[in-house]
């Protein structure tokens, strides 16, 4: 079984962007982005996913990946 892993930390680091800056760009709270970043999110709206990908200039598959379950 695999788990969905969010690569938000890596993508932010590659772009020299902070979580606070991303929050301002996409209109999602830092707390909600932190939940996503730490793989604790149970769901994500397509509109939020789209806004994050646009702000980071990435594809959905670069942001979310499948990781083997430990």
N, C-alpha and C positions, 0 to 999 in steps of 0.2 A: 504494500500500500504506500502511496506517496502523499506528501503534504504540499500544499501550495506555499511557496516561499516568495516573499516580497523583497526585491533587491533595491529598495528605496535608498538605503544608506549608501550603497555602492554607487548608484546613479547620481546622488547628490554630491558625493565626494568627487566623482569624475568631472562634474560640472562646476565645482567650487561654489555650490549653493547650500544654504542652510535650510533646515526644516521650517524656520520662521519665515524665510523668504518665499519658500514654496507655498506655505500657508497663505501668505498675502496674495500670491499670484493666482491661486486656484480657488480661494474663498472657502477653504476647509480649515477647521481649527487645528492648531498644533497638536492638541490632545488626540484628535481623531487620526491625524497623520502618524503620530507616534504609535498608536495602536496598530495601524497598518504596517508600519516599519518594523515593529517587533513581532510580526506574525501572530498577533492576537485577534485580528479582525475575523469575524464570522461571515461578513458579506461586504460588498462594495457596490455602490451604484455605478452604472455605466457612465453616467455624466461625470462623476468624480474621477473614474478611471481615465476617461477621455481627457479631462482637464489636466490631470497629472501628467499624462503622456505628452500632451501639447506643450506644457510648461517645461518638461524635461527634454523635449525633442526626441522621444523614443517610441518604440512600438510596445504594445501590450506584452508581447513575449519577452521583451527585455526587462520589463518591470516585474512580471509574475512568472515564476518557473515552478516546475515540479521537483521536489527534493525527496529522496528516500526517507521513510519514516525511521527514526532511530530505534 
